[in-house]
């Protein structure tokens, strides 16, 4: 639909607009907009959009879909200004992106864009986005609200799993997020209560992986854990699909030593008292309170890859723990992007790596390839975005295995 028709004063009020250099480059978007909205949408160029937001006709807009490709990155500041202006006017923004870098997408989302959809549009993606935009966000229960949807009783003795990447990019957050999600689905009738804590205070990306906002309440909780009670703890957390409770990293980058060992102990103990499983995504750095988490954890997963940097860091990690008489037995080494079953040369390299480091690599995760990155960009666990992905299946097996071991221990006691 062209702007000459859609934005005429006597036309029916429009509820949405596409914004792009040339909407004809996004023909699938045109088709989906017509299917979802009929004639109640229009089209604007990026140059005209900001001026239009100041006109009375813009008051009826529910959202705008800004369609960009890699050519738009040359003038990303103009696109970012368009996003900011729309958000300031109370108009929700959906970014439709084709071959745009993650850095550019991050900048637009940081400016306030509510949704991101890759182009070409997946089947039904625009319909789902519009539904989410039109569904009011659930209000958080007020402290002390007896009718709160989540009312923890403090009667649990949760199992704690920590995930620590021995080098950047070894998939620690991917493992933490998907392990936590799979644990929520491990039983259909009596689903365990699971929470995910992002303790990477500087570069934690759990919120990105699950498309959750970062909130000031997290910093308030971390800065005064002595005053923390169950209400403030639950208020700082966000639900994902009503099954998983998540404590995201703070909104701003914080020094890792803002938390003391006592702070971390209080938070972990609070989580353990109210959830069956607690999954902690740790920073790559080893800090003062790493020991606290290690002592509290039932299993401490360390992710590595089949390369020299991972081997050296694994050796340093084990050496450091042994020198302090810390429980090295809790470590479970996880090889990400492991060789395929038929790759005999790769299998031999894994064996030599384990022997040279004097460790056992208990878990080998296959390379999930592009769907893993796409799932993270879309803010979905692999079970929702790519359920048949080999990486998802292995993490699902891991969740089932640790749950069965835990259940057996509970029954034995």
N, C-alpha and C positions, 0 to 999 in steps of 0.2 A: 504494500500500500504506500503510495507516495505522499510526501508531506503536503503537496498542493491540494490533495483531497482531504487528508486526515486532519489538517490543522485549520480548515476553514471555520470562521466564526459560527456559521449556521449548521455545522456538522454536529452529529451526536457526540456527547462528551466521550473523550477517550480515557481509557484506564491504564494504558501502557504505551510506550514508545520504544522503537529500536533506534539505536544511535550508532552510526558507523561512518567510515569514509564513503562507502558505497554499499548499500544493503544488498544490491544484486550479487555481490560476492558471497552472500550468505543465503542462497536460495532455500536451503532446508529450514533456516530460521523463519523465513517469510511464510513457508507452508505451515509450520507449527504454530506461528502466531495467528494465522488466519483460522486454523483448526480450533485453537483454544479461545480466541477472543472475537472471532468474526470481523466486524467492521469497527470494533471499539479500540483500535490501536492506530498509531501513526509512525512515521519515520522522520528522523532528524539527522542532519549531518553533525559531526563533532563540532564544527565551527559554529553552528546555530544553536546547539543544545543549551549552553549556559544562558544565553539571552532568553530562550523560550521559558526556562524555569522561572523567570521573573514575571511572566505574563499570567493573567487570571486563568487562562485555559489550562495551565499546568496544575491547578489546584485539584483537579480530578484524577491526577495520575497516581496509580497504586505502585507502579514500578517502571523502571526502564531497563532495557536489555542492551548493554554496550557490547557490540561485536567488534573484535579486533583480531588482527593477525600479526605476524612477525614484522611487517612493514610499519606497523603503528608504534613499535618500540623506539623508533627514531625520534618520535615526538610524544613520549610517554607522559611528560609533564602536563600536556593539554588534556590527555585522557584522564589523568589523575585529578586534575582540576574539575573536570566534568563530574567525576564520581563524588568528589567532596561537595560540590555545589548541590547535587541532587540529594545527598545525605543530609546536608544542612537544611534543605527544604522539606525534609521528612519523607522523601521519595526513596523507596528501596531500590537497590541496584543489583542487577544480575550481570556478571561478566561472561560473555560468550567468547572463548579464546581458541584460536587455531595456531598451533606451533609458536606459542608465546613462552618465553623463558620463565622458569619458576620465580626468579627475582622480580620480574615485572608483575606477575600475578600476586606475589606477596605484597608488593607496594600498593596495588589497587585494593586488595583485601584490607590492608592496614588503613587505607583511606576511608573504609566503611562499607565496601561492597558486601552485600549479604550472602550472595551465592556465586559459585563458579561452575560453568558447564563447558566441557570441551566441545569443539566443533571438528568434524560433523557431529550433530546432536545425537546421542544415543536414543533409542526408541523410548518414548514416553518421558524423557528427561525434563523437557520444558513443562509438561503437565505436572510432574511431581514438584518441580520448583515453585510453580504458581500456587499449588496447594499449600506448600510450606509457608510461602509468603503471606497467604491469606489466613493461615491458622494462627490465632493469637498464641504467643509464647506462654507456657504455663508459669504461673506466678510461684515463686519460692515460698515455702511455708514460713510463717513468721516464727521467731523463737518462742518456744513454749506452746505452740499451736497443737492442741490435742488431736486435731483432725488432720494433721499432716500426713501426706501419702506415705512418707517414709518415717517411721517412728521406731528407731533402733531401741532395743531393750538392754543392750549392754550385757547380753547373756551368752556371747559367743567366745570362742577361743580359736581365732582364725589361724590358718596356715599362711606363712609369709614366704613369698618368692621374690627375690631381688634379681634384676637383670642389669649387668654391667658390661658395656662395650669396652673391649681391650684396645680398640683403635676406632677412629671415626669411620662411619659408614659400614660397620660390621653387622648392622641390623638389630641392634639392641632394642630400640624403640618399637620396631616392627614386631619383634618377638614379644615384648611386654604388652603391647596393645592387643595383639591377636590372642595371646595366651589368656589374658584377662577376659576377653570376649568369649573365647571358647569355654572357659570355666563357667560362665553364666548359662551356657547351653548344654552342659555336660549331663544334666538330668532334666527331663521334661516336666515331671510331676512335682519334684521337690528341688527346684533350681537353687543352687547355692547363692548366698549374697556375696557379691564380689566388689571390691573397690580397687582402683588404680591410682597410685600416687606418683606424680612426676616430680622427682627430687633434683632434676637438672635445672637449677634455678636460673641459669643463664641462657641456655640454648634448648631448653625442653620443648619438644614438638608434639607431645601427646594431644594437646588441644587442636593442632593442625590435623593430625591423623584421624581425629574423631569430629572435626568441624565444630569445636566448642569454643565459646568466647573465653578470653582471659579476664578475670575479674579482680577488682581491688580487694575483695574479701579475702583472697588468698594471702596477699601481703599482710593484711591485718591479722590473720591467724598466725602466720609465721613469725611476725614481729613480737608477739606476746603470747607464747604458748602456755605460760603460767596461768593466764586468765581463761584458757580454752575450756569450754565445756562441750557436752554433746551437741547442744544446739548450734553453737558457733562453728563447730567442726562440720556438721552437716550443711550449714548455710554456705560454707566455703566450697562445698563440692557441687558438681553438676551431674545430672543424670544423662546417660547416653541410651536412647531407645528404652528407657524405663527399666533397664536390666543391670546396667553397670554404673557405679558411682565413681566420679573422677575428680581428683584434686589436681588441677592443672598447674603448670609452672606460673609464677607471677607475671603480671602484665609487663613489668620492667625488668631489665637485666640486673640481677643482684649478685653481690659477692657470695661465694659459696660458704664463707665463714660467718655469714649473717646468722646461720643456724649453729647452735652448739649441740654437743652430743645429748645433752638433757632435752633440748627442744625436739630433736629427732626421736628420742626415746618416748616422749609424751605423745607425739603424733602417731607413731607406729603402734604404741600400746592402745591408744584410742581406737584406731582402725581395727586392730585385732579383736578388741572387745565387742565390736559391732558388725563384723563381717566374717564369713566363713573362709574367704580367701582374700589376701592382700598382696597385690603385685606392685612392686616398686621399681620404677625406671630410674636408674642411678646415672649420675654424670660420669663421663669418661675419667675425669680426674679422681684421684684418691685423696680424700680430705679427712679431717679429724673425726667426723661422724660416720665415715665408711665402716669403721670397726663396730659402731653401734648397730648399724643395719646388718652387718655380717653376723654378729652375735645373736640378733633377734631372728634372723631368717632361718627357715627350715632348709631351703635350698638357695644357693647363690649362683645363678647362671652367668657365665662369662662368655661373651660372643667373640669369635675370632674368625679370620679367614686364612686360606692357604697361602700366606705370604710372609715375608721376612719381618715386617713391622709387627704383625700379630704375634709371631713366634717370640720376638724379643720382648714385647710387652707382657706376654703370658709368663715368660721366664722371670721378669722383674716382679710381677704381681705375686707369684708363688713364693719367690725368695723373700719379698717384703713381709708377707703374712707369716711365713715360717720363722722369720727373725723376731717377730713379736709374739710368737706362740699363739697365734690366732687359729681358729678352726678351719684349716685348709680342706678338711674332709667335706665341708659343706659345698665346696665349689663343684659345679657341673659345667664342664667346658662344652660349648656349643659351636660347632663348625658351620658357618653360614656359607652358602653357595658351594656346597660340597660337590665332589665329582659324582657323575652319574654311576649307576650300578655297573654299566658296561665299560666304564673308563678305568681299566686296570692300572694304567700308569698313574692316574690321579689317586686311586686307592692306595697305591704303593707310597706315594708322597705323603698321604695322610698318616699312614703307619709310621713312616720315618719321622714325621713331625712330632707325633705323640711320644715316640721312643726318645728322641733327642731332648724333649722337654721333660721327660719322665712324668707325663700326665696321661690320663685316659680321656679320650674324646668320646663321651657317652652319647652325644646327640649330633647328628649330621642333618642339616637342613638343605634341601635342594634350592637351586636358583629359581625364584618365582618369576624372573624376567620383568618385562614391562608392566604387566598387570599389578605388580606390587607397588610400583611407583604411582600408577594411576589410582589405585585404591587410596593411597595416602593423600594424593592431590584432591580426591573427591571427598575425603573425610569419612571413609567407610572402612570397617574391618574387612579382611579378605573373605570372610564367610558371607558377607553381604555383596561385595563387589565382584569376587571371582571364586565362588565356592568350590570349583573343581581344580583350582590351582594346586600344583603339587606341594608348594610351601604351606598353603593353608591346611592341606590334609595332614602333613607331618605335625604341625602345631596342634591340630585337633587331636591327633593320637597322643601327643605329649600331655595335653590337658586331661584326656581320659585316663592316661596312665597314672598321673600324680593324684588324680581324684580317687581312683581305685585303691591306690596305696594308702591314702589318707582314710578312706572308709574302712579298710581292713584294720588299720591301727585303732580307729575309734571303736570298732566292734570287739577287738581283742581286749581293749581296756574296759 
